Amino acid sequence: MRDTVLIALYALLGAGVAGLLGAGTLWLLRRRSLTASLTVVAAVAVTAMLAGTLATTRAMFLSAHDLSVVTTVVAMAAVVSLVTALLLGRWVVARSHELALAARSFGDGGHFTAPVGPATAELAALSRELAATSARLTESRERERMLESSRRELVAWISHDLRTPLAGLRAMSEALEDGVATDPGRYLRQIRTEVERLNAMVGDLFELSRIHAGTLSLTPARISLYDLVGDALAGADPLAREHGVKLVGDRIEPVPVEVDGKEMSRVLGNLLVNAIRRTPADGTVAIAAERSPEGVVLSVTDGCGGIPAEDLPRVFDTGWRGTHARTPPAGAGLGLAIVRGIVEAHQGRAVVTNIPGGCRFEVVLPAAAS
């Protein structure tokens, strides 16, 4: 028993020295290839066995013949271990190099394609993460491209919408200043109309900038949908009469919601104005409010004739008008973008679908706690 303990101690001492030397070598080679590290690990294992054997031999526990036999066995094991470590290291390095080249492709704006062939579990997991990241980057690039396109359209349309009334205001003010206006009262009324239009446009731009900057401040309060919709219908009624459009709101459930009344009134107002302007005379715009499994659904249905399927994903984009015309009723293309921003700030969502003869805009909001 005593000899066994001594042999274990001598073997542990020799293996410990080999292990410390191997750890130091690995530290020095920490920035080198994985092949070098695997080779060192294999060499440490063999050297630790040899060092323990030599230590026990020095303590007279092994004969010269036994030492020769053990040394030969260890030498053969060393050859096999080192060759295996080199082959494994080169294979892992090759897979890593292929993965690095594939990763570089989507870093340069392309798509990531995982290298073919077997790989270690860690490299396979890394490939899956890179593929997922590539998909998210592609989606982000596409979203950024669409946003940039929307911004350019918005700048062009806003520039036109500002230039036209400003030119009219300048002409009318010069006519009034020179005293050549045949009907000064009509000129003043027209100036006021154009100023109000410009003021509304600037207000929409300011609201949209707050939404995009994340600084839209909400003051939620418990409100009945019946009251909210009633106020919106009353505000849109004059415009509906002017366009010869019938407003219908006969499916309004008195469901309570926790919303900012002012902002949600703006949402409903924008939806109703958009629907009225797009619905031909003698058409109908209907608004409804009801419970659903997802919460509370506010819907506005118009008679615009429908939106092309390729344009449906862009309806709520900044600057989208659904037409290339830069004159009313196209507007500045901000109303529906503001609708989506305000609704999402309330943790809701806004969607649009085509129905026979028109469109249905839906605003889904969380139901108020009972």
C-alpha positions as CSV (number, residue, x, y, z in Angstrom):
1,M,0.0,0.0,0.0
2,R,2.9,2.3,0.9
3,D,4.6,1.6,-2.5
4,T,1.4,2.4,-4.3
5,V,1.0,5.8,-2.6
6,L,4.7,6.6,-3.3
7,I,4.3,5.7,-7.0
8,A,1.2,7.9,-7.2
9,L,3.0,10.8,-5.6
10,Y,6.0,10.5,-7.9
11,A,3.8,10.2,-11.0
12,L,1.7,13.2,-9.9
13,L,4.9,15.2,-9.4
14,G,6.3,14.4,-12.8
15,A,2.9,14.9,-14.5
16,G,2.4,18.2,-12.6
17,V,5.7,19.6,-13.9
18,A,4.8,18.6,-17.4
19,G,1.4,20.2,-17.0
20,L,2.8,23.5,-15.8
21,L,5.2,23.6,-18.7
22,G,2.3,22.9,-21.1
23,A,0.2,25.6,-19.5
24,G,3.0,28.1,-20.0
25,T,3.4,27.0,-23.6
26,L,-0.3,27.4,-24.3
27,W,-0.2,30.9,-22.8
28,L,2.6,31.9,-25.1
29,L,0.8,30.4,-28.1
30,R,-2.7,31.8,-27.2
31,R,-2.7,34.0,-30.3
32,R,-1.5,31.3,-32.6
33,S,-3.5,28.8,-34.6
34,L,-5.7,26.2,-33.0
35,T,-3.5,23.5,-34.5
36,A,-0.6,24.6,-32.4
37,S,-2.7,24.5,-29.2
38,L,-4.1,21.0,-30.0
39,T,-0.5,19.8,-30.6
40,V,0.6,21.2,-27.3
41,V,-2.3,19.5,-25.5
42,A,-1.4,16.2,-27.0
43,A,2.3,16.6,-26.2
44,V,1.4,17.5,-22.6
45,A,-0.6,14.3,-22.2
46,V,2.3,12.2,-23.5
47,T,5.0,14.1,-21.6
48,A,3.0,13.9,-18.4
49,M,2.9,10.1,-18.7
50,L,6.6,9.9,-19.5
51,A,7.6,12.3,-16.7
52,G,5.6,10.2,-14.2
53,T,7.3,7.0,-15.5
54,L,10.8,8.5,-15.2
55,A,10.0,9.8,-11.7
56,T,9.0,6.3,-10.5
57,T,12.0,4.8,-12.2
58,R,14.3,7.2,-10.3
59,A,12.6,6.0,-7.1
60,M,13.6,2.4,-8.0
61,F,10.1,1.2,-8.6
62,L,10.8,0.2,-12.3
63,S,13.7,-1.8,-13.7
64,A,15.7,-0.7,-16.8
65,H,13.8,-3.3,-18.9
66,D,10.4,-2.0,-17.7
67,L,11.5,1.5,-18.4
68,S,12.5,0.6,-21.9
69,V,9.1,-1.0,-22.5
70,V,7.1,1.9,-21.1
71,T,9.2,4.4,-23.0
72,T,8.6,2.6,-26.3
73,V,4.9,2.5,-25.6
74,V,4.8,6.2,-24.7
75,A,6.8,7.1,-27.8
76,M,4.3,5.3,-30.1
77,A,1.4,6.9,-28.3
78,A,3.1,10.3,-28.7
79,V,3.4,9.8,-32.5
80,V,-0.3,8.8,-32.8
81,S,-1.4,11.6,-30.5
82,L,0.6,14.3,-32.3
83,V,-0.6,13.2,-35.8
84,T,-4.2,13.1,-34.6
85,A,-3.9,16.5,-33.0
86,L,-2.4,17.9,-36.2
87,L,-5.1,16.4,-38.4
88,L,-7.9,17.6,-36.1
89,G,-6.4,21.1,-35.8
90,R,-6.0,21.5,-39.6
91,W,-9.6,20.3,-40.1
92,V,-11.0,22.7,-37.5
93,V,-8.9,25.6,-38.9
94,A,-10.1,24.8,-42.4
95,R,-13.8,24.9,-41.3
96,S,-13.1,28.1,-39.4
97,H,-11.5,29.7,-42.5
98,E,-14.5,28.7,-44.6
99,L,-16.8,30.2,-42.0
100,A,-14.8,33.4,-41.9
101,L,-15.0,33.8,-45.7
102,A,-18.8,33.2,-45.6
103,A,-19.2,35.7,-42.8
104,R,-17.2,38.3,-44.8
105,S,-19.7,38.0,-47.7
106,F,-22.7,39.3,-45.7
107,G,-20.5,41.8,-43.9
108,D,-19.8,43.3,-47.4
109,G,-23.6,43.6,-48.1
110,G,-24.3,40.1,-49.4
111,H,-26.1,37.1,-47.9
112,F,-24.5,34.5,-45.5
113,T,-24.4,31.0,-46.8
114,A,-23.1,28.4,-44.4
115,P,-20.2,26.3,-45.6
116,V,-21.1,22.8,-46.8
117,G,-19.7,19.8,-45.1
118,P,-19.5,18.6,-41.5
119,A,-18.4,20.9,-38.7
120,T,-18.1,20.9,-34.9
121,A,-21.1,21.6,-32.8
122,E,-19.7,25.0,-31.9
123,L,-19.0,26.0,-35.5
124,A,-22.4,24.7,-36.5
125,A,-24.1,26.8,-33.8
126,L,-22.0,29.8,-34.9
127,S,-23.1,29.3,-38.5
128,R,-26.8,29.3,-37.4
129,E,-26.3,32.5,-35.5
130,L,-24.5,34.1,-38.5
131,A,-27.3,33.0,-40.8
132,A,-29.9,34.5,-38.4
133,T,-27.9,37.7,-38.2
134,S,-27.6,37.9,-42.0
135,A,-31.4,37.6,-42.3
136,R,-31.9,40.4,-39.8
137,L,-29.3,42.6,-41.6
138,T,-31.0,41.9,-45.0
139,E,-34.4,42.9,-43.5
140,S,-32.8,46.0,-41.9
141,R,-31.2,47.0,-45.2
142,E,-34.5,46.6,-47.1
143,R,-36.4,48.6,-44.4
144,E,-33.7,51.3,-44.6
145,R,-34.0,51.4,-48.3
146,M,-37.7,51.8,-48.2
147,L,-37.4,54.5,-45.5
148,E,-34.9,56.4,-47.5
149,S,-37.2,56.2,-50.6
150,S,-40.1,57.4,-48.5
151,R,-38.0,60.3,-47.1
152,R,-37.0,61.4,-50.6
153,E,-40.6,61.3,-51.8
154,L,-41.6,63.2,-48.7
155,V,-39.0,65.9,-49.3
156,A,-40.0,66.3,-52.9
157,W,-43.8,66.4,-52.2
158,I,-43.4,68.7,-49.1
159,S,-41.3,71.0,-51.2
160,H,-44.0,71.2,-53.9
161,D,-46.8,71.5,-51.3
162,L,-45.0,74.4,-49.6
163,R,-43.9,76.2,-52.8
164,T,-47.4,76.3,-54.3
165,P,-49.2,78.1,-51.4
166,L,-46.2,80.3,-50.7
167,A,-46.2,81.5,-54.4
168,G,-49.9,82.2,-54.1
169,L,-49.5,84.0,-50.8
170,R,-46.7,86.1,-52.3
171,A,-48.8,87.0,-55.4
172,M,-51.9,87.9,-53.3
173,S,-49.9,90.0,-50.8
174,E,-48.2,91.9,-53.6
175,A,-51.6,92.5,-55.2
176,L,-52.9,93.9,-51.9
177,E,-49.7,95.9,-51.3
178,D,-49.9,97.5,-54.8
179,G,-53.6,98.2,-54.5
180,V,-54.6,96.2,-57.6
181,A,-56.7,93.6,-55.9
182,T,-60.2,93.8,-57.3
183,D,-61.7,92.0,-54.2
184,P,-59.4,92.5,-51.1
185,G,-61.8,90.6,-48.8
186,R,-61.6,87.5,-51.0
187,Y,-57.8,87.8,-51.1
188,L,-57.6,88.0,-47.3
189,R,-59.9,85.0,-46.9
190,Q,-57.8,83.0,-49.4
191,I,-54.6,84.1,-47.6
192,R,-56.1,82.8,-44.3
193,T,-57.0,79.5,-45.9
194,E,-53.5,79.0,-47.2
195,V,-51.9,79.9,-43.9
196,E,-54.1,77.4,-42.1
197,R,-53.2,74.8,-44.6
198,L,-49.5,75.5,-44.1
199,N,-50.0,75.5,-40.3
200,A,-51.6,72.1,-40.5
201,M,-48.7,70.8,-42.6
202,V,-46.1,72.1,-40.2
203,G,-48.1,70.6,-37.3
204,D,-48.1,67.2,-39.0
205,L,-44.4,67.4,-39.5
206,F,-43.8,68.3,-35.9
207,E,-46.0,65.4,-34.7
208,L,-44.2,63.0,-37.0
209,S,-40.8,64.2,-35.8
210,R,-41.8,63.5,-32.2
211,I,-43.0,60.1,-33.1
212,H,-39.8,59.2,-34.9
213,A,-37.7,60.7,-32.1
214,G,-39.6,58.7,-29.5
215,T,-40.5,61.8,-27.6
216,L,-44.3,61.5,-28.1
217,S,-45.7,62.1,-24.6
218,L,-49.0,60.3,-23.8
219,T,-51.4,61.0,-21.0
220,P,-53.6,57.9,-20.9
221,A,-57.1,58.1,-19.3
222,R,-60.0,55.8,-19.2
223,I,-62.4,56.8,-22.0
224,S,-65.4,55.2,-23.6
225,L,-65.1,54.4,-27.3
226,Y,-68.6,55.6,-27.8
227,D,-67.6,59.2,-26.7
228,L,-64.3,59.0,-28.7
229,V,-66.0,58.0,-31.9
230,G,-68.9,60.4,-31.4
231,D,-66.5,63.3,-31.2
232,A,-64.6,62.2,-34.3
233,L,-67.8,61.8,-36.3
234,A,-68.9,65.3,-35.3
235,G,-65.5,66.8,-36.3
236,A,-65.6,65.0,-39.7
237,D,-69.2,65.7,-40.6
238,P,-68.6,69.2,-42.3
239,L,-66.0,67.7,-44.6
240,A,-68.3,64.7,-45.4
241,R,-71.1,67.1,-46.3
242,E,-68.8,69.1,-48.5
243,H,-67.8,66.0,-50.4
244,G,-71.3,64.5,-50.5
245,V,-70.2,61.5,-48.4
246,K,-72.4,59.7,-45.9
247,L,-71.0,59.0,-42.5
248,V,-72.2,55.9,-40.6
249,G,-71.4,54.9,-37.1
250,D,-74.1,52.5,-35.9
251,R,-71.9,49.7,-34.6
252,I,-70.2,51.4,-31.7
253,E,-69.9,49.4,-28.5
254,P,-69.3,51.5,-25.3
255,V,-66.1,49.7,-24.6
256,P,-63.6,51.5,-22.2
257,V,-60.0,52.0,-23.2
258,E,-56.9,53.5,-21.6
259,V,-55.7,56.0,-24.2
260,D,-54.6,59.5,-24.7
261,G,-57.9,61.1,-25.8
262,K,-56.3,63.9,-27.8
263,E,-53.9,61.7,-29.7
264,M,-56.6,59.0,-30.4
265,S,-58.9,61.7,-31.6
266,R,-56.2,62.7,-34.1
267,V,-55.9,59.1,-35.2
268,L,-59.7,58.8,-35.9
269,G,-59.8,62.2,-37.5
270,N,-56.9,61.3,-39.9
271,L,-58.6,58.0,-40.8
272,L,-62.0,59.7,-41.4
273,V,-60.5,62.5,-43.4
274,N,-58.5,60.1,-45.5
275,A,-61.6,57.9,-46.1
276,I,-63.8,60.9,-47.0
277,R,-61.4,62.3,-49.5
278,R,-60.9,59.0,-51.2
279,T,-64.6,58.1,-51.3
280,P,-66.6,59.4,-54.3
281,A,-69.7,61.5,-53.9
282,D,-72.8,59.6,-52.7
283,G,-70.5,57.0,-51.1
284,T,-70.4,55.9,-47.5
285,V,-67.7,55.9,-44.9
286,A,-68.5,53.7,-41.9
287,I,-66.8,53.6,-38.5
288,A,-67.2,50.7,-36.0
289,A,-65.8,49.8,-32.6
290,E,-66.1,46.4,-31.0
291,R,-64.3,44.0,-28.7
292,S,-62.1,41.2,-30.1
293,P,-59.9,38.5,-28.7
294,E,-56.9,40.8,-29.4
295,G,-58.4,43.7,-27.5
296,V,-60.5,46.5,-29.0
297,V,-60.9,47.1,-32.7
298,L,-61.7,50.5,-34.3
299,S,-62.4,50.3,-38.0
300,V,-63.0,52.8,-40.7
301,T,-64.4,51.5,-44.0
302,D,-64.4,53.6,-47.2
303,G,-65.5,53.3,-50.9
304,C,-62.1,54.2,-52.5
305,G,-62.3,51.2,-54.8
306,G,-59.3,49.4,-53.2
307,I,-55.6,49.8,-53.0
308,P,-53.2,47.8,-55.4
309,A,-51.8,44.8,-53.6
310,E,-48.2,46.0,-54.2
311,D,-49.0,49.3,-52.4
312,L,-50.7,47.8,-49.3
313,P,-47.4,47.4,-47.3
314,R,-46.6,51.1,-47.9
315,V,-49.9,52.6,-46.9
316,F,-48.6,53.7,-43.5
317,D,-45.2,54.8,-44.7
318,T,-44.1,58.4,-44.4
319,G,-44.9,60.3,-47.7
320,W,-47.1,57.6,-49.2
321,R,-50.1,59.1,-51.0
322,G,-51.4,56.3,-53.2
323,T,-51.0,58.5,-56.2
324,H,-48.2,60.4,-58.0
325,A,-50.4,63.6,-58.1
326,R,-49.0,66.4,-56.0
327,T,-52.2,68.2,-55.5
328,P,-55.0,67.8,-53.1
329,P,-56.6,65.5,-52.0
330,A,-53.3,63.6,-52.0
331,G,-52.1,65.7,-49.1
332,A,-48.6,65.5,-47.7
333,G,-48.6,61.8,-47.1
334,L,-48.2,62.3,-43.3
335,G,-51.7,61.4,-41.9
336,L,-51.5,57.6,-42.0
337,A,-47.9,57.6,-40.9
338,I,-49.0,59.6,-37.8
339,V,-51.8,57.2,-37.3
340,R,-49.4,54.2,-37.1
341,G,-47.0,56.1,-34.9
342,I,-49.6,57.1,-32.3
343,V,-51.2,53.6,-32.3
344,E,-47.9,51.9,-31.8
345,A,-47.1,54.3,-29.0
346,H,-50.3,52.9,-27.3
347,Q,-48.9,49.4,-27.8
348,G,-51.4,48.7,-30.6
349,R,-51.2,48.2,-34.3
350,A,-52.8,49.7,-37.4
351,V,-53.6,47.5,-40.5
352,V,-55.4,48.0,-43.8
353,T,-57.1,45.4,-46.0
354,N,-59.1,45.6,-49.2
355,I,-62.8,44.9,-49.2
356,P,-65.3,44.8,-52.0
357,G,-65.5,48.4,-53.3
358,G,-63.0,49.9,-50.9
359,C,-60.7,49.6,-47.9
360,R,-60.9,48.8,-44.3
361,F,-58.5,50.5,-41.9
362,E,-58.3,48.8,-38.5
363,V,-56.8,50.1,-35.2
364,V,-56.3,47.4,-32.6
365,L,-55.8,48.6,-29.0
366,P,-55.3,46.8,-25.7
367,A,-58.5,46.5,-23.8
368,A,-58.7,48.5,-20.5
369,A,-58.4,46.6,-17.3
370,S,-61.8,45.8,-15.7
